[in-house]
Amino acid sequence: MAFELPKLSYDYNALEPYIDARTMEIHHTKHHGGYTSKLNAAIEGSDLEKLTIEEILQNISKHSVGVRNNGGGYYNHKLFWEIMSPNAGGEPTGDLMNAINKDFGSFSKFKTEFSNAAATRFGSGWAWLVNQNGKLVVSSTPNQDNPLMDLADVKGTPLLGLDVWEHAYYLHYQNKRPDYIDAFWNVVNWGQVAKRFV
């Protein structure tokens, strides 16, 4: 298989009370697992098997809907698990914080803009903090699209992503997406986001 479901660096219950263990387990094994196996099936026997996921996404408009949806789902969730951790949250420091202050005015203003992008994404999708040629911007995408894709409205390198599909929060938060978004800030691993920024 070209792509494998990544292992988490923490237990399913490690992000409680903000994200519950049952949601984490289903989200990782069933949803991310499903995207992974369907992506492998969609590219089987093609030249795409030799490419990285980033290389596939950069030219996604040339590929099938199956590759788009499952390739996006594979990449987005891989990033999502990496930018969360237990005993996290707070605020970034160093170059990342300086860039946030420069491009948004303050960390508080960035949080408000990002949270609003997540809350107002109609239906299923993602909110993103994107490095766009050295400038930080916030965007959102539908379904499993992301800023790496050549058809994204806002293109760039994703630094932080928040899954606002209902499967990411419904067991614990039901229809209260804003409560889930508020809770997310307590598990953001700013060290990992900063590494992506560098």
HELIX and SHEET records of a PDB file:
HELIX    1   1 ALA A   21  GLU A   25  1                                   5    
HELIX    2   2 ILE A   26  HIS A   32  3                                   7    
HELIX    3   3 GLY A   33  ILE A   43  1                                  11    
HELIX    4   4 ASP A   47  LYS A   50  5                                   4    
HELIX    5   5 ILE A   53  GLN A   58  1                                   6    
HELIX    6   6 ILE A   60  LYS A   62  5                                   3    
HELIX    7   7 VAL A   65  GLU A   82  1                                  18    
HELIX    8   8 GLY A   94  PHE A  104  1                                  11    
HELIX    9   9 PHE A  107  THR A  120  1                                  14    
HELIX   10  10 GLU A  166  ALA A  168  5                                   3    
HELIX   11  11 TYR A  170  TYR A  173  1                                   4    
HELIX   12  12 ARG A  177  PHE A  184  1                                   8    
HELIX   13  13 TRP A  190  PHE A  197  1                                   8    
SHEET    1   A 3 LYS A 135  PRO A 142  0                                        
SHEET    2   A 3 GLY A 125  GLN A 132 -1                                        
SHEET    3   A 3 THR A 157  ASP A 163 -1                                        
END                                                                             
